[in-house]
Amino acid sequence: MNKELACEIVKDLLPLYVDEMVSDVSKKSIENHLEHCKDCTQMYQNMALDLEKDEQPKEAGEVKRFLKKTKQMYFLYGLGGLSFTAILVCTIVDLAINKGLTWSLIAGTAIIFANAFMYAFLICKKNKGYITMSVISVGTFILLSTIQISRYYFMDVGTVWIFRYGFPIMLLWLGITWVPVLCRCALKWNIWDCIAVFMIMVLIGNYVTKLMTGDYALNDLWSMHNFIGNGLGEVIGAVLFGIIGRVKKWRK
C-alpha cells in the first residue's frame, strides 16, 4: 500500500512532475495526492499554465516561419513559371516575325536576371548584401553583353559601344553601388550613413560619366550652373542623411 506523500514533498516534486521527469511510482503517488489536496492542485495548475505559455510562443514562431517559407516558395515557383512562359512566348514571337533570335534574347536575359535577384534577396539569410550585389554585378555584365550582341550582330543596329562606354560606365556604377554595401556589411555603419555615402558617390559618378561620354569638359566641373543642375540635390541629400545618421547614433 502506497504511503501518502506530505504536501512539502509533493511541492518539491511538482517541477519534475510537470516536466515528466519522475518515475512511474512517484508519478502515481503525486497524482493520488493531487486528487484531494487543493493547494497542491492549484500549484500544479499554475506550473502547467506557465509551461504552456512558455511553449506556445516557440510553437507559434515555428508555425509562422513555416508559413513564411511556404509563401516564399510558392511565390518563387509562381514567378519562375510566369518567367518561363514569358521567355517562351517572346522566343516564339521573335522567331515567327524575325526568323531568328533578336530582341527576345534581351528580354529573356532581363527576365532571368530579375529572377536571380529575387531569389537571392528572398532566400539568402547570411551575407545577403554581398550575395545580392554579386548577382547584380554578374547579371549586369551578362545583360549588357547580350544587348550589344543582339543589337549589333543579330539586329544590325548601332555600333560596338560596349568596350568604349558600356563596360567602363558599368564598372563605375557597380563600384558606386558596392561602396555603401561594404560600409553596411563590413564596417557595420547605420543605414543613414550608408545612404549619405551613396549620395556622394552618385554625385561623383554623374560627373565621371559625363566626362567619359564627352558631355562635359574638365572646365565644366567648376561651373556653378552645372553643379546646381547635376550635384546640388545629391549634396543636400548627403547632408540630410548624414545628420539623421548622427542623431540615430547619438540616441543609442
Buried (B, 14 or more C-beta within 10 A) or exposed (E): EEEEBEEEBBBEBBEBBBEEEBEEEBBEBBEBBBEEBEEBBEBBEEBEEEEEEEEEEEEEEEEEEEEEEEEBEEEBEEBEEEBBEEBEEBBEEBEEEEEEBBBBBBBBBBBBBBBBBBBBEBEBEEEBBBBBBEBBBEBBBBBBBBBBBBBBEBBEEEEEEBEEEBBBBBEBBBEBBBBBBBBBBEEEBBBBBBBBBBBBBBBEBBBBBBBBEEEBEEEBEEEEEBBEEBBEEBEEBBEBBBEBBBEEEEEE
